[in-house]
Amino acid sequence: MENNPETRYKSNYHQKSIVIIGAGPCGILSVKHLQDKANILCVDAKEDIGGLWHFDNLNELNHPNLEKNAFYKDLGVLHSSMYENLITNLPKFLMTYKGFPVKQQYDEFMTSVQFFEYLQDYCQHFNLKKHMLFKTYVQVVRLSKNLSEDERKQIGFEVNKKFLIEISSSQDYQDNVRYIQADSVIVASGRTSKPNMPQIENEEIFKGHKLHMHYFREETMKNYENKHLVVYGCALSAQDIVWILLKKTEPSKQPKQITVIGNAQHISILQKSTSYKEEFASNKLKFVPTYIKKFDSSNSVELQSGEKIENIDCFLYTTGYQYSYPFLEKYSNIDSLIEFQSQNSRRNCFGPLYKKMFCIKEPQIVFLGCITNTVSIQQGLERQSIAACQYLTGRVELPTQEEMMKEYEQELSTTKAIYGDCRDFFKVSLFVGLNEFLYFRSLAQLCKMEYDSQFEDYVLNVAVPIMKQIFLNGEYPQLKSQVFSDKLPENYSPPTNLF
């Protein structure tokens, strides 16, 4: 039984005990930085590490036991996963963790298979899986102090830690239901669980093939052969799909036409692309700078501009995801740890969080990986993990609740003033939102650690100039042919002694 991570975790309750929800990159990094400092258990609903990077052939159409799946019961979808043959949008030096360089033979822009292998190697090297419990779903996280007497009696044992956590089999939400306790909780379950589906008037009358990017797989592309495909949304997933369909697919298997509809500012940039000259000239590809007003018929939409797009065969939503934490929301009327901005129907802003990660109402809950649009995202996740470790193990202190709330409200007010509905509160980037290096420097200051200025220099002087030139001119197809590694030290990874 020693080898059972749950049994071992429970037998060490006398130590500081931390439950980590999710074994994707954030969960893996949390285990790495905490494993010698606390009693930890990392819980994940899948059968192995990787989170989004763990490809799964099962989907909502072929799952053998869908209605019993715990994840599906709570979110109405299965876990997201990257589609086959995906190539990352960042060069490999930006996908690297401290002290553990990627293999030199990997592509400059790694495939999802290569990055998943990197995660596996990382876990093996640091012996992390001994702390991980798979095929297990977190049903509920409760504040123990708010449990009723009846609830305490039903549990059947003394609850003496801050959090009571109900878990079960992820394959059957009614199977093996049990409880674990924790002094602290790290929420590392990601931000790509629940698809964002904009409510479009008359959606039910459309008779063509309709899909959210969440469900996209390689086999999906056969539905688009010689068809008119509308892509709703124009962020990176949309650009990646267009690139795959028009530049990486045999001509005989390509759509006959692709119409991309989305944000006017972003579309105006994509319209400048020289990479699609032939497709523009033949009307095989069209970017339309507006939003959809309604579905106009079984195969057409009316745009807010008044224009109509007709003869649509297929419709692909590339409209992102919503933040969703069912294990906290089920008892939100009692524990009230987080709240979503009421004026934001997309649910892409919640709080109150200090430094976009520490729950202000109860700082022993920490949210990792909520930030978006971050160029140095993998190092960003590691830096957040280090900050969480430093605080939860008592090495640093947070400001008072009043001070944290004041900073949060100032950030929220700034976001509202710019965007109206807080939609970009979690954007931490070099292009939009809060400057990512100002953010990471503030975390380094909180942790009282020396900041890794060399890594910042590599990002700003090696990666950003090329990426900025490409993205500001709509040249996404040229991105993954660029080479960055020859401008860095051989076998580079950020040093372990710096933040």
NORQUITA-V625204 format. One record per backbone hydrogen bond with DSSP energy under -0.5 kcal/mol. CO is the residue of the C=O (numbers start at 1). NH is the residue of the N-H. E is the energy in kcal/mol with one decimal. If there is no record, write none. Layout:
[[CO	NH	E] [CO	NH	E]]
This chain:
[[1	4	-1.7] [3	5	-0.7] [4	8	-2.6] [5	9	-2.2] [6	10	-2.4] [7	11	-2.0] [8	12	-0.5] [9	12	-1.2] [10	13	-1.2] [12	15	-2.3] [16	39	-3.0] [17	183	-2.6] [17	184	-1.6] [18	41	-1.8] [19	21	-0.5] [19	186	-2.7] [20	22	-0.8] [20	43	-3.0] [21	188	-2.0] [23	50	-2.4] [24	28	-3.0] [25	29	-2.6] [26	30	-2.0] [27	31	-2.4] [28	32	-2.3] [29	33	-2.2] [30	34	-1.3] [31	35	-2.2] [34	37	-2.6] [34	38	-1.4] [38	40	-0.7] [39	18	-2.9] [41	20	-2.8] [41	43	-0.5] [42	133	-3.4] [43	22	-3.1] [44	136	-2.3] [46	135	-3.1] [50	53	-2.4] [51	54	-1.7] [52	82	-2.8] [53	55	-1.0] [59	62	-0.7] [59	63	-1.4] [63	66	-0.7] [65	68	-1.1] [65	69	-0.8] [66	69	-1.1] [68	173	-2.2] [69	73	-2.3] [70	74	-1.7] [71	75	-2.5] [72	76	-2.4] [83	86	-1.4] [86	112	-2.4] [91	94	-1.8] [92	95	-1.4] [93	96	-0.6] [94	378	-0.8] [97	100	-1.8] [100	97	-0.7] [103	106	-1.7] [108	92	-2.3] [108	110	-0.7] [110	88	-3.1] [111	115	-2.3] [112	116	-2.2] [113	117	-2.0] [114	118	-2.2] [115	119	-2.3] [116	120	-2.1] [117	121	-2.7] [118	122	-2.4] [119	123	-2.4] [120	124	-2.4] [121	125	-2.8] [122	126	-1.9] [123	128	-2.4] [124	127	-0.8] [128	131	-2.0] [129	132	-2.0] [131	42	-3.0] [132	134	-0.5] [133	44	-2.6] [135	170	-1.9] [137	139	-0.9] [137	168	-1.8] [140	166	-2.3] [142	144	-0.7] [142	164	-2.0] [143	146	-1.9] [144	147	-1.8] [148	152	-2.2] [149	153	-2.0] [150	154	-2.2] [151	155	-1.7] [152	156	-1.2] [158	160	-0.7] [162	144	-2.8] [163	182	-1.9] [164	142	-2.8] [164	166	-0.5] [165	167	-0.5] [165	180	-2.3] [166	139	-2.3] [166	140	-1.4] [167	178	-2.5] [168	137	-2.9] [170	70	-2.2] [170	71	-0.5] [172	169	-0.5] [172	175	-2.4] [175	169	-2.6] [178	167	-2.7] [180	165	-3.2] [182	163	-2.7] [184	19	-2.1] [185	187	-0.6] [185	366	-2.3] [186	21	-3.0] [186	188	-0.9] [187	368	-2.6] [188	24	-0.5] [193	195	-0.6] [194	322	-3.1] [195	197	-0.7] [196	198	-0.7] [198	200	-0.9] [200	203	-1.4] [201	295	-2.8] [202	205	-1.9] [203	206	-1.3] [209	315	-3.0] [211	317	-3.2] [212	215	-2.2] [213	216	-1.5] [217	220	-1.6] [217	221	-0.6] [218	221	-1.3] [219	222	-1.1] [220	223	-2.0] [221	224	-1.6] [222	225	-0.8] [224	227	-2.1] [227	229	-0.8] [227	256	-1.1] [227	257	-1.7] [228	313	-2.1] [228	314	-2.2] [229	231	-0.5] [229	259	-2.7] [230	232	-0.6] [230	316	-3.1] [231	233	-0.8] [231	261	-2.6] [232	318	-2.8] [235	239	-2.1] [236	240	-2.5] [237	241	-2.1] [238	242	-2.3] [239	243	-2.2] [240	244	-2.6] [241	245	-2.8] [242	246	-2.4] [243	247	-2.4] [243	248	-0.8] [244	248	-1.2] [250	253	-2.0] [251	254	-1.3] [254	226	-2.8] [257	229	-2.9] [258	260	-0.5] [258	286	-2.3] [259	231	-2.8] [259	261	-0.5] [260	288	-3.4] [261	233	-3.2] [263	267	-2.9] [264	268	-2.3] [265	269	-1.0] [266	270	-2.0] [267	271	-2.2] [269	272	-1.5] [270	273	-1.5] [274	277	-1.1] [276	280	-2.9] [277	281	-2.5] [278	282	-2.0] [279	284	-1.8] [279	285	-1.7] [280	283	-1.3] [284	258	-3.0] [286	260	-3.1] [286	288	-0.5] [287	289	-0.5] [288	262	-1.8] [288	290	-1.7] [291	304	-3.0] [293	201	-0.7] [294	296	-0.5] [294	302	-3.1] [297	300	-0.7] [298	207	-2.5] [298	208	-0.5] [299	312	-2.9] [300	296	-1.9] [300	297	-1.4] [301	309	-2.4] [302	293	-2.5] [302	294	-1.9] [303	306	-1.9] [307	303	-3.2] [308	310	-0.6] [309	301	-2.1] [313	209	-2.1] [314	230	-2.7] [315	211	-2.3] [315	317	-0.5] [316	232	-2.9] [316	318	-0.6] [317	213	-2.5] [320	196	-2.7] [322	194	-0.9] [325	328	-1.9] [325	329	-2.2] [326	330	-1.8] [327	141	-2.8] [328	331	-0.6] [329	332	-1.6] [331	334	-1.7] [331	335	-2.8] [331	336	-0.6] [339	351	-2.0] [341	344	-1.9] [343	345	-0.8] [344	347	-1.4] [347	323	-2.3] [349	341	-1.9] [351	339	-2.9] [352	360	-2.1] [353	356	-0.6] [354	357	-1.8] [354	358	-2.8] [357	359	-0.5] [357	367	-3.5] [358	354	-3.1] [358	360	-0.6] [362	365	-2.0] [364	185	-2.6] [364	366	-0.5] [365	359	-2.3] [366	187	-3.4] [366	368	-0.5] [372	428	-2.3] [374	377	-0.9] [375	377	-0.8] [376	380	-2.3] [377	381	-2.5] [378	382	-1.9] [379	383	-2.6] [380	384	-2.3] [381	385	-2.2] [382	386	-2.4] [383	387	-2.3] [384	388	-2.6] [385	389	-2.4] [386	390	-2.8] [387	391	-2.1] [388	392	-3.0] [389	393	-1.8] [390	395	-2.1] [390	396	-1.3] [391	394	-1.9] [400	404	-2.6] [401	405	-2.5] [402	406	-2.0] [403	407	-1.9] [404	408	-2.4] [405	409	-2.7] [406	410	-1.8] [407	411	-2.3] [408	412	-2.6] [409	413	-2.4] [410	414	-2.1] [411	415	-2.3] [412	416	-2.6] [413	417	-2.2] [414	418	-1.6] [415	419	-3.1] [415	420	-0.6] [416	420	-2.0] [422	425	-2.0] [424	427	-1.3] [426	372	-2.5] [426	428	-0.6] [427	434	-1.9] [429	436	-1.0] [432	429	-0.7] [434	429	-1.9] [435	439	-2.0] [436	440	-2.6] [437	441	-2.1] [438	442	-1.7] [439	443	-1.6] [440	444	-2.3] [441	445	-2.3] [442	446	-2.0] [443	447	-2.3] [444	448	-0.8] [444	449	-2.2] [445	448	-0.6] [450	499	-3.4] [451	453	-1.6] [452	456	-1.4] [453	457	-2.4] [454	458	-2.3] [455	459	-2.3] [456	460	-2.9] [457	461	-2.9] [458	462	-2.1] [458	463	-1.4] [459	464	-3.0] [462	466	-0.5] [463	467	-2.6] [464	468	-3.4] [465	469	-1.8] [466	470	-2.1] [467	471	-3.0] [468	472	-2.5] [470	473	-0.7] [470	475	-2.8] [471	474	-1.1] [475	478	-2.2] [475	479	-0.5] [476	479	-1.8] [476	480	-0.5] [478	481	-1.2] [479	482	-1.8] [484	487	-2.1] [485	488	-1.8] [489	492	-1.0] [494	99	-2.3] [495	498	-0.7]]
